[in-house]
Amino acid sequence: MNNERLSQSFGWNSMKCWFLVIPIASLFVSSLAAGIAIPNEEAVQPDYLTSEDLELIEKSLNKKNLKEGKALYGQACFACHGHKLEGATGPNLVDGEWLHGGRPSNLYQSISKGFSEKGMMAFDTMYSSKQRENLVAYLLSKSSGLKDLEFELRPGAEGLESGLSQEMYKTGPMPQQLLHFDMMESEEPAVISFIGKIFFSSKVNFGLLVTANSDLRITMANDILMENLNGEGTDFTDQTRRSCGAGWFPFRIDYLYRGKSSKITATVSPRKLDKLELSLDTKKLKTPKFYESIDEMARVVRFHFKDLPPMSLAVGVPGGKHYAMLDAELGGLLSVWKGEKFVETSGQRNKRAGNPAILGNKPVFSSEEGVYLWDAKNDTPLEYIAYDVDEQVVFHYEHKGVGISITPQLKGKTFGMAFEFKDPLKSPLVLKLGESKLKVNGGTVKDGLVHLPQGHSNSLSLSL
Protein backbone atom coordinates (compact mmCIF):
# COMPACT_ATOMS: atom_id res chain seq x y z
CA MET A 1 0.00 0.00 0.00
CA ASN A 2 1.54 3.34 -1.01
CA ASN A 3 1.24 6.55 0.97
CA GLU A 4 -1.68 7.79 -1.15
CA ARG A 5 -3.66 4.64 -0.46
CA LEU A 6 -2.62 4.75 3.18
CA SER A 7 -3.91 8.30 3.43
CA GLN A 8 -7.22 7.12 2.04
CA SER A 9 -7.32 4.25 4.55
CA PHE A 10 -6.82 6.69 7.38
CA GLY A 11 -9.31 9.11 5.92
CA TRP A 12 -6.97 12.00 5.23
CA ASN A 13 -8.52 12.33 1.78
CA SER A 14 -11.75 10.37 2.07
CA MET A 15 -12.85 10.41 5.73
CA LYS A 16 -16.55 10.40 6.45
CA CYS A 17 -18.06 10.61 9.96
CA TRP A 18 -21.71 10.61 10.95
CA PHE A 19 -22.92 12.25 14.14
CA LEU A 20 -26.15 11.63 15.99
CA VAL A 21 -26.59 14.34 18.63
CA ILE A 22 -29.17 13.95 21.37
CA PRO A 23 -29.45 17.12 23.51
CA ILE A 24 -30.37 16.49 27.15
CA ALA A 25 -31.01 20.10 28.13
CA SER A 26 -32.07 23.26 26.33
CA LEU A 27 -28.75 24.94 27.04
CA PHE A 28 -26.91 22.31 24.97
CA VAL A 29 -26.79 22.89 21.22
CA SER A 30 -24.95 21.34 18.30
CA SER A 31 -24.41 22.26 14.67
CA LEU A 32 -24.50 18.58 13.72
CA ALA A 33 -27.56 16.54 13.00
CA ALA A 34 -28.09 12.85 12.26
CA GLY A 35 -26.48 11.79 9.01
CA ILE A 36 -24.37 14.95 8.52
CA ALA A 37 -20.84 13.99 7.44
CA ILE A 38 -17.72 15.92 8.42
CA PRO A 39 -16.16 17.26 5.21
CA ASN A 40 -13.42 14.97 3.92
CA GLU A 41 -10.76 17.66 3.86
CA GLU A 42 -11.13 18.28 7.61
CA ALA A 43 -9.35 15.06 8.50
CA VAL A 44 -5.65 15.93 8.94
CA GLN A 45 -2.32 14.18 8.85
CA PRO A 46 0.37 15.44 11.29
CA ASP A 47 3.14 17.05 9.29
CA TYR A 48 5.87 15.49 11.46
CA LEU A 49 5.16 11.91 10.31
CA THR A 50 7.89 10.41 8.12
CA SER A 51 7.60 7.71 5.47
CA GLU A 52 8.88 5.23 8.07
CA ASP A 53 6.10 6.32 10.43
CA LEU A 54 3.49 5.86 7.72
CA GLU A 55 4.73 2.36 6.89
CA LEU A 56 4.43 1.36 10.55
CA ILE A 57 0.95 2.89 10.74
CA GLU A 58 -0.02 0.87 7.68
CA LYS A 59 0.99 -2.31 9.52
CA SER A 60 -1.30 -1.35 12.40
CA LEU A 61 -4.27 -1.72 10.00
CA ASN A 62 -3.42 -5.37 9.26
CA LYS A 63 -5.10 -7.93 11.52
CA LYS A 64 -2.35 -10.51 11.03
CA ASN A 65 0.32 -8.02 12.08
CA LEU A 66 -1.72 -7.07 15.14
CA LYS A 67 -2.21 -10.71 16.14
CA GLU A 68 1.53 -11.40 15.93
CA GLY A 69 2.37 -8.14 17.73
CA LYS A 70 -0.08 -8.93 20.52
CA ALA A 71 1.46 -12.39 20.97
CA LEU A 72 4.96 -10.91 21.21
CA TYR A 73 3.76 -8.31 23.71
CA GLY A 74 2.33 -11.13 25.84
CA GLN A 75 5.68 -12.92 25.78
CA ALA A 76 8.10 -10.08 26.32
CA CYS A 77 6.41 -6.90 27.55
CA PHE A 78 3.41 -7.44 29.82
CA ALA A 79 5.42 -8.13 33.00
CA CYS A 80 6.78 -4.56 32.99
CA HIS A 81 4.05 -2.68 31.11
CA GLY A 82 0.89 -4.50 32.24
CA HIS A 83 -1.54 -6.85 30.48
CA LYS A 84 -3.51 -3.89 29.09
CA LEU A 85 -0.47 -1.63 28.56
CA GLU A 86 -1.55 0.28 31.67
CA GLY A 87 1.95 0.26 33.19
CA ALA A 88 3.57 -1.53 36.11
CA THR A 89 7.33 -1.42 36.60
CA GLY A 90 7.58 0.13 33.15
CA PRO A 91 5.54 3.16 32.07
CA ASN A 92 2.01 3.23 30.73
CA LEU A 93 2.03 2.72 26.94
CA VAL A 94 -1.39 4.17 26.14
CA ASP A 95 -1.61 7.37 28.19
CA GLY A 96 -0.34 9.73 25.50
CA GLU A 97 2.87 10.66 27.32
CA TRP A 98 6.14 9.24 25.97
CA LEU A 99 9.54 9.41 27.64
CA HIS A 100 11.48 8.88 24.41
CA GLY A 101 9.19 10.13 21.65
CA GLY A 102 5.78 8.89 20.56
CA ARG A 103 6.13 8.72 16.79
CA PRO A 104 5.95 5.15 15.40
CA SER A 105 9.62 5.30 14.40
CA ASN A 106 10.51 6.43 17.95
CA LEU A 107 8.74 3.38 19.35
CA TYR A 108 10.58 1.10 16.95
CA GLN A 109 13.92 2.61 17.99
CA SER A 110 13.11 2.31 21.71
CA ILE A 111 12.09 -1.34 21.34
CA SER A 112 15.12 -2.17 19.21
CA LYS A 113 17.83 -0.52 21.32
CA GLY A 114 16.24 -0.67 24.77
CA PHE A 115 17.31 1.29 27.84
CA SER A 116 19.74 -0.79 29.85
CA GLU A 117 20.03 1.91 32.52
CA LYS A 118 16.31 1.47 33.20
CA GLY A 119 16.28 -2.31 33.04
CA MET A 120 14.85 -2.63 29.49
CA MET A 121 16.81 -4.94 27.20
CA ALA A 122 17.46 -4.33 23.51
CA PHE A 123 15.11 -6.40 21.36
CA ASP A 124 17.12 -6.13 18.13
CA THR A 125 19.31 -9.06 19.24
CA MET A 126 16.32 -11.26 20.09
CA TYR A 127 13.61 -10.50 17.53
CA SER A 128 13.55 -9.85 13.79
CA SER A 129 12.74 -6.45 12.34
CA LYS A 130 9.36 -7.82 11.21
CA GLN A 131 8.54 -8.95 14.75
CA ARG A 132 9.52 -5.56 16.16
CA GLU A 133 7.45 -3.78 13.52
CA ASN A 134 4.43 -5.92 14.43
CA LEU A 135 4.97 -5.06 18.09
CA VAL A 136 4.93 -1.36 17.21
CA ALA A 137 1.79 -1.95 15.14
CA TYR A 138 0.09 -3.49 18.17
CA LEU A 139 1.03 -0.52 20.36
CA LEU A 140 -0.29 1.89 17.72
CA SER A 141 -3.58 0.01 17.58
CA LYS A 142 -4.07 0.92 21.27
CA SER A 143 -3.03 4.57 20.99
CA SER A 144 -6.31 6.38 20.34
CA GLY A 145 -6.73 9.69 22.17
CA LEU A 146 -5.64 13.32 22.18
CA LYS A 147 -2.43 14.15 20.32
CA ASP A 148 -0.25 17.26 19.97
CA LEU A 149 -2.24 18.96 22.73
CA GLU A 150 -1.41 22.56 23.65
CA PHE A 151 -3.14 25.21 25.74
CA GLU A 152 -3.79 28.92 25.22
CA LEU A 153 -4.88 31.37 27.94
CA ARG A 154 -6.87 34.58 27.46
CA PRO A 155 -8.60 36.98 29.88
CA GLY A 156 -12.00 35.63 30.93
CA ALA A 157 -13.58 38.36 33.07
CA GLU A 158 -16.18 39.08 30.36
CA GLY A 159 -17.05 35.45 29.64
CA LEU A 160 -16.06 32.75 27.18
CA GLU A 161 -17.22 34.32 23.92
CA SER A 162 -15.65 37.71 24.63
CA GLY A 163 -12.50 36.12 26.03
CA LEU A 164 -11.83 34.21 22.81
CA SER A 165 -11.46 37.55 21.02
CA GLN A 166 -8.87 38.80 23.52
CA GLU A 167 -5.12 38.63 23.03
CA MET A 168 -3.53 35.38 24.25
CA TYR A 169 -1.17 35.90 27.21
CA LYS A 170 0.19 32.39 27.77
CA THR A 171 0.58 29.16 25.80
CA GLY A 172 2.43 25.89 26.09
CA PRO A 173 2.43 22.12 25.43
CA MET A 174 0.57 19.51 27.48
CA PRO A 175 2.89 16.46 27.46
CA GLN A 176 0.37 14.17 29.18
CA GLN A 177 -2.14 14.83 26.37
CA LEU A 178 -4.88 15.28 28.98
CA LEU A 179 -7.03 18.18 30.12
CA HIS A 180 -6.05 19.83 33.42
CA PHE A 181 -5.59 23.26 35.04
CA ASP A 182 -2.00 22.97 36.30
CA MET A 183 -0.90 25.88 34.11
CA MET A 184 -3.07 28.35 36.04
CA GLU A 185 -1.10 30.77 38.23
CA SER A 186 -4.01 32.76 39.72
CA GLU A 187 -7.69 32.50 40.54
CA GLU A 188 -8.66 35.20 38.05
CA PRO A 189 -11.21 34.16 35.38
CA ALA A 190 -9.55 32.99 32.17
CA VAL A 191 -10.50 31.32 28.94
CA ILE A 192 -8.50 28.12 28.49
CA SER A 193 -8.36 26.70 24.98
CA PHE A 194 -7.15 23.09 24.69
CA ILE A 195 -6.11 22.65 21.06
CA GLY A 196 -4.84 19.52 19.33
CA LYS A 197 -6.03 16.46 17.47
CA ILE A 198 -8.03 13.41 18.43
CA PHE A 199 -6.78 10.17 16.90
CA PHE A 200 -8.63 6.90 16.33
CA SER A 201 -6.50 3.88 15.45
CA SER A 202 -9.40 2.05 13.80
CA LYS A 203 -13.04 2.49 12.87
CA VAL A 204 -15.05 3.16 16.02
CA ASN A 205 -18.54 3.87 17.22
CA PHE A 206 -18.28 5.92 20.37
CA GLY A 207 -20.01 8.25 22.77
CA LEU A 208 -18.58 11.42 24.32
CA LEU A 209 -19.33 11.91 28.02
CA VAL A 210 -18.64 15.39 29.41
CA THR A 211 -19.20 17.09 32.75
CA ALA A 212 -18.30 20.71 33.43
CA ASN A 213 -19.33 23.50 35.80
CA SER A 214 -18.60 26.50 33.59
CA ASP A 215 -19.09 27.77 30.05
CA LEU A 216 -17.78 25.31 27.49
CA ARG A 217 -17.50 24.72 23.77
CA ILE A 218 -16.17 21.55 22.12
CA THR A 219 -15.40 21.39 18.42
CA MET A 220 -14.16 18.52 16.28
CA ALA A 221 -13.08 19.10 12.71
CA ASN A 222 -14.48 22.66 12.91
CA ASP A 223 -18.01 21.58 13.86
CA ILE A 224 -19.44 22.46 17.27
CA LEU A 225 -20.22 19.24 19.13
CA MET A 226 -21.45 20.81 22.34
CA GLU A 227 -21.79 24.32 23.69
CA ASN A 228 -22.90 25.85 27.00
CA LEU A 229 -22.84 29.65 27.11
CA ASN A 230 -25.49 30.47 29.71
CA GLY A 231 -23.14 32.84 31.55
CA GLU A 232 -23.49 31.05 34.86
CA GLY A 233 -22.12 27.60 34.28
CA THR A 234 -23.86 24.32 34.96
CA ASP A 235 -23.10 20.67 35.47
CA PHE A 236 -24.22 18.58 32.51
CA THR A 237 -23.58 15.18 31.05
CA ASP A 238 -24.11 14.37 27.38
CA GLN A 239 -23.89 11.08 25.51
CA THR A 240 -23.39 11.46 21.78
CA ARG A 241 -22.85 8.49 19.47
CA ARG A 242 -20.47 8.89 16.58
CA SER A 243 -19.20 6.58 13.88
CA CYS A 244 -15.74 7.31 12.53
CA GLY A 245 -12.96 5.61 10.68
CA ALA A 246 -9.27 5.72 11.63
CA GLY A 247 -7.45 9.03 11.45
CA TRP A 248 -6.61 12.37 13.05
CA PHE A 249 -9.19 15.14 13.48
CA PRO A 250 -8.77 18.72 14.71
CA PHE A 251 -10.10 18.87 18.26
CA ARG A 252 -10.60 21.87 20.52
CA ILE A 253 -12.16 22.60 23.90
CA ASP A 254 -12.69 26.20 25.06
CA TYR A 255 -13.48 26.48 28.78
CA LEU A 256 -14.15 29.42 31.11
CA TYR A 257 -11.92 28.94 34.17
CA ARG A 258 -13.40 30.36 37.39
CA GLY A 259 -10.78 29.47 39.99
CA LYS A 260 -10.14 26.40 42.14
CA SER A 261 -13.73 25.21 41.91
CA SER A 262 -13.43 24.74 38.13
CA LYS A 263 -13.81 21.21 36.85
CA ILE A 264 -14.10 19.41 33.56
CA THR A 265 -14.09 15.73 32.68
CA ALA A 266 -14.31 14.23 29.22
CA THR A 267 -14.47 10.57 28.29
CA VAL A 268 -14.65 8.78 24.96
CA SER A 269 -16.68 5.58 25.31
CA PRO A 270 -16.19 3.32 22.27
CA ARG A 271 -18.64 0.47 21.79
CA LYS A 272 -17.13 -2.88 22.89
CA LEU A 273 -13.84 -1.17 23.87
CA ASP A 274 -12.37 0.34 27.04
CA LYS A 275 -13.22 3.92 27.90
CA LEU A 276 -10.69 6.53 26.89
CA GLU A 277 -10.14 9.45 29.24
CA LEU A 278 -9.39 12.92 27.89
CA SER A 279 -9.00 14.63 31.29
CA LEU A 280 -7.02 14.08 34.46
CA ASP A 281 -10.00 14.80 36.69
CA THR A 282 -12.05 11.60 36.60
CA LYS A 283 -13.69 11.82 40.01
CA LYS A 284 -17.08 11.62 38.33
CA LEU A 285 -16.18 8.18 37.00
CA LYS A 286 -16.95 5.63 39.69
CA THR A 287 -14.28 2.92 39.76
CA PRO A 288 -14.13 0.23 42.47
CA LYS A 289 -10.99 0.37 44.56
CA PHE A 290 -8.26 -1.95 43.35
CA TYR A 291 -5.20 -2.81 45.44
CA GLU A 292 -2.08 -4.24 43.85
CA SER A 293 -1.24 -7.54 45.53
CA ILE A 294 2.02 -9.24 46.51
CA ASP A 295 1.90 -13.02 46.16
CA GLU A 296 4.90 -15.33 45.94
CA MET A 297 7.44 -12.83 44.64
CA ALA A 298 8.49 -9.36 45.68
CA ARG A 299 6.98 -6.58 43.55
CA VAL A 300 8.15 -3.28 42.17
CA VAL A 301 5.43 -1.15 40.56
CA ARG A 302 5.59 2.19 38.82
CA PHE A 303 2.40 4.20 38.46
CA HIS A 304 1.67 7.91 38.45
CA PHE A 305 1.88 9.05 42.08
CA LYS A 306 0.90 12.64 42.79
CA ASP A 307 3.81 15.07 43.32
CA LEU A 308 6.42 12.31 42.97
CA PRO A 309 9.17 11.96 40.31
CA PRO A 310 8.47 9.76 37.24
CA MET A 311 10.91 7.07 38.41
CA SER A 312 9.17 6.63 41.78
CA LEU A 313 8.76 2.92 42.49
CA ALA A 314 6.66 1.24 45.18
CA VAL A 315 8.33 -1.85 46.63
CA GLY A 316 6.86 -4.72 48.64
CA VAL A 317 7.81 -8.32 49.52
CA PRO A 318 5.73 -11.42 50.36
CA GLY A 319 4.86 -11.51 54.03
CA GLY A 320 6.40 -8.10 54.53
CA LYS A 321 5.40 -5.74 57.30
CA HIS A 322 6.40 -2.57 55.43
CA TYR A 323 6.35 -1.06 51.96
CA ALA A 324 8.67 1.59 50.56
CA MET A 325 8.53 4.29 47.90
CA LEU A 326 11.86 5.01 46.24
CA ASP A 327 13.08 7.41 43.59
CA ALA A 328 15.02 4.81 41.60
CA GLU A 329 16.89 7.39 39.55
CA LEU A 330 18.47 8.90 42.67
CA GLY A 331 18.44 5.77 44.81
CA GLY A 332 16.39 7.80 47.27
CA LEU A 333 13.85 6.78 49.91
CA LEU A 334 10.68 8.88 49.80
CA SER A 335 8.23 7.20 52.16
CA VAL A 336 7.44 4.07 54.17
CA TRP A 337 4.05 2.64 55.10
CA LYS A 338 2.83 -0.63 56.61
CA GLY A 339 -0.31 -2.72 56.85
CA GLU A 340 -2.17 -5.22 54.70
CA LYS A 341 -2.58 -2.98 51.65
CA PHE A 342 0.17 -2.24 49.13
CA VAL A 343 -0.86 0.34 46.47
CA GLU A 344 -4.37 1.41 45.38
CA THR A 345 -4.51 1.89 41.60
CA SER A 346 -8.21 2.02 40.69
CA GLY A 347 -7.78 5.59 39.40
CA GLN A 348 -5.42 4.32 36.70
CA ARG A 349 -7.14 1.08 35.72
CA ASN A 350 -8.83 2.80 32.77
CA LYS A 351 -5.39 3.04 31.12
CA ARG A 352 -5.57 6.45 29.50
CA ALA A 353 -5.79 8.75 32.49
CA GLY A 354 -7.35 8.60 35.91
CA ASN A 355 -6.41 9.84 39.33
CA PRO A 356 -2.93 9.13 40.73
CA ALA A 357 -2.21 5.84 42.46
CA ILE A 358 -2.18 6.13 46.24
CA LEU A 359 -0.36 4.35 49.05
CA GLY A 360 -2.27 1.56 50.76
CA ASN A 361 -1.96 3.20 54.14
CA LYS A 362 -0.85 6.41 55.83
CA PRO A 363 2.98 6.72 55.76
CA VAL A 364 4.85 6.06 58.97
CA PHE A 365 7.77 7.89 57.41
CA SER A 366 8.03 10.41 54.57
CA SER A 367 10.71 12.76 53.33
CA GLU A 368 9.93 15.57 50.92
CA GLU A 369 13.60 15.90 49.96
CA GLY A 370 14.30 12.16 49.99
CA VAL A 371 17.07 10.13 51.58
CA TYR A 372 19.84 9.27 49.11
CA LEU A 373 23.56 9.01 48.37
CA TRP A 374 25.09 11.95 46.54
CA ASP A 375 28.42 12.93 45.01
CA ALA A 376 28.74 16.31 46.73
CA LYS A 377 32.02 17.18 45.00
CA ASN A 378 30.56 16.91 41.49
CA ASP A 379 26.94 17.56 42.53
CA THR A 380 25.69 14.38 40.84
CA PRO A 381 23.70 11.31 41.91
CA LEU A 382 24.74 7.69 41.59
CA GLU A 383 24.43 6.03 38.18
CA TYR A 384 21.35 3.83 38.18
CA ILE A 385 21.92 0.37 36.63
CA ALA A 386 18.94 -1.90 37.32
CA TYR A 387 17.17 -3.83 40.06
CA ASP A 388 16.69 -7.53 40.87
CA VAL A 389 13.51 -9.10 42.19
CA ASP A 390 13.45 -12.36 44.14
CA GLU A 391 12.47 -12.78 47.78
CA GLN A 392 13.55 -9.17 48.19
CA VAL A 393 14.34 -6.26 45.89
CA VAL A 394 17.88 -5.03 45.31
CA PHE A 395 18.65 -1.80 43.43
CA HIS A 396 22.04 -1.60 41.72
CA TYR A 397 24.07 1.58 41.16
CA GLU A 398 27.61 2.58 40.25
CA HIS A 399 29.85 5.45 41.27
CA LYS A 400 33.23 5.91 39.60
CA GLY A 401 33.23 2.20 38.71
CA VAL A 402 32.30 1.03 42.21
CA GLY A 403 29.16 -1.10 42.45
CA ILE A 404 26.67 -0.09 45.15
CA SER A 405 23.53 -2.04 46.07
CA ILE A 406 20.57 -0.68 48.05
CA THR A 407 18.12 -3.14 49.61
CA PRO A 408 14.92 -2.08 51.41
CA GLN A 409 14.44 -4.27 54.50
CA LEU A 410 10.68 -4.80 54.42
CA LYS A 411 10.15 -7.78 56.71
CA GLY A 412 10.10 -7.68 60.49
CA LYS A 413 8.76 -5.06 62.83
CA THR A 414 11.28 -2.37 61.90
CA PHE A 415 11.85 -0.95 58.44
CA GLY A 416 15.42 -0.61 57.24
CA MET A 417 17.65 -0.03 54.21
CA ALA A 418 21.03 -1.67 53.60
CA PHE A 419 23.81 -0.08 51.50
CA GLU A 420 26.57 -2.41 50.29
CA PHE A 421 29.79 -1.30 48.56
CA LYS A 422 31.49 -3.92 46.36
CA ASP A 423 34.82 -2.07 46.47
CA PRO A 424 36.30 0.86 48.39
CA LEU A 425 34.94 4.20 47.19
CA LYS A 426 37.21 5.98 44.70
CA SER A 427 35.77 9.36 45.68
CA PRO A 428 33.70 10.53 48.68
CA LEU A 429 29.93 10.36 48.89
CA VAL A 430 27.38 11.96 51.17
CA LEU A 431 24.26 10.26 52.50
CA LYS A 432 21.62 12.98 52.64
CA LEU A 433 19.03 12.37 55.34
CA GLY A 434 17.18 15.63 54.77
CA GLU A 435 14.58 16.25 57.42
CA SER A 436 14.25 12.54 58.28
CA LYS A 437 14.86 10.97 61.68
CA LEU A 438 16.20 7.62 60.46
CA LYS A 439 18.80 5.88 62.60
CA VAL A 440 22.15 5.21 60.90
CA ASN A 441 24.40 2.23 61.59
CA GLY A 442 27.90 2.41 60.10
CA GLY A 443 28.29 6.18 59.89
CA THR A 444 28.07 9.39 61.89
CA VAL A 445 25.27 11.89 61.32
CA LYS A 446 26.14 15.58 61.36
CA ASP A 447 23.72 18.30 60.21
CA GLY A 448 21.55 15.72 58.47
CA LEU A 449 24.47 14.25 56.51
CA VAL A 450 26.64 11.13 56.70
CA HIS A 451 30.02 11.68 55.04
CA LEU A 452 31.56 8.60 53.42
CA PRO A 453 35.21 9.31 52.60
CA GLN A 454 37.29 7.94 49.75
CA GLY A 455 38.19 4.33 50.57
CA HIS A 456 34.97 3.69 52.49
CA SER A 457 33.80 0.09 52.00
CA ASN A 458 31.85 -0.83 55.11
CA SER A 459 28.16 -1.55 54.77
CA LEU A 460 25.72 1.10 55.93
CA SER A 461 22.19 0.63 57.20
CA LEU A 462 19.20 2.81 58.08
CA SER A 463 16.35 1.87 60.38
CA LEU A 464 13.00 3.36 61.33
Secondary structure, DSSP 8 states (H G I E B T S, - for coil): --HHHHHHHTTTTT---EEE---SSTT-B-S--TTEE--GGG-B--TT--HHHHHHHHHTT-HHHHHHHHHHHHHHTHHHH-TTS--SSS--SSSS--SS--SHHHHHHHHHH-BGGGTB--GGGTS-HHHHHHHHHHHHTT--EEEEEEEEEEE-TT-HHHHTTS---EEEE-TT-SB--TT--SSS-EEEEEEEEEEESS-EEEEEEEEESS-EEEEETTEEEEEE--SS-----EEEEEEE-SEEEEEEEEEEE-STT--EEEEEEETTS--EE-BS--TTS-----EE---SS-EEE---BTTS-TTEEEEE-TT-SEEEEEETTTTEEEEEEESS--EE-GGGTTSS--S-BEESS--SEEEEEEEEEEETTTTEE-EEEEEEESSSEEEEEEETTEEEEEEEE-SSSS-EEEEEESS--SS-EEEE-TT---EEESS-EETTEEEE-TT--S-EEEE-
